[in-house]
Each structure stands twice: as C-alpha cells, then as structure tokens.
C-alpha cells in the first residue's frame, strides 16, 4: 500500500494525521480512546481525532 499525508493537526511527529492511500481509502492517525463503550470485532479499532483536522483537509481542497 502506498500512502501520502493529506493533512495534520500539528508540527510534531506524533499528532492527528489524515492519509490517502492508493486503494482509494483514508488512514487516520490519532489517539486510541479506551472509554468509547463500543463493542468492536477483534480486527477493528477506533481512533479519536479533532474535527478541525477534517475541516482543514476540506478547506484546503484535499478531500
């Protein structure tokens, strides 16, 4: 899989980031919340990102 960064929320290495893939999908880097209360299959997970990350990517015309 090839991917490229679309948008990120800070200038550090470990911050919420949105990536596009050559599969026509998105990857999202964020914190793994433990208190979400969801029942997820073992192969799935959730990450938490600020809404402003998506707004920034849309405003920049990236998605």
N, C-alpha and C positions, 0 to 999 in steps of 0.2 A: 504494500500500500504506500502510495506517495501522498504526502500532505504538505500544506503550506498554511502559515498563520494568516488569519483574516484580521483579527483584532485582539487586543489585550487591554487589560484594565490598569496596568502599572508598568514601570520601567524595570522591575526586578525580574529575576529568572522564574520564580515560583509565584505566579499570580493568575487570576482567572483569564483564560485564553480561549479563543474560538479558532478552530482549524477547519479547513476544507480538505476533502480527500479526492483522489482520482476515481473514486467509486461513486461520486455524486452525493456524498454524505458529509456530515459535520462531526467533528470530535470536539468535546468541551473539556477543558481542564478547570477544575475547581475543587473546593473542599468537599470531603465526604461527610455529610451530616449523619449522626447516629440516632437522632431523635425524630426522624421523619414519620414513624408509625406505619410505614408501608410494609406490605408483605411482598417481597420480590423473589423471583426464581433465583437459584444459586448463580446462574450465569449472567445476571443483570445487576446493575448498581445505579445509584443516583449521585449526582454532584450538585453543589449549590454554587450559583454564580450571581453576580449583581445584574439586575435588569438593565442597568446602564451599559453593560457590555454588548448586549444585543442592540440596544438603541444606537450605540456608537457605530456598530457594523452596518446597520441600516442607513444611518445618516451619511456615512462615508460611501454608500452605494456598493458595499462589498457583498451584501446578501439581499 
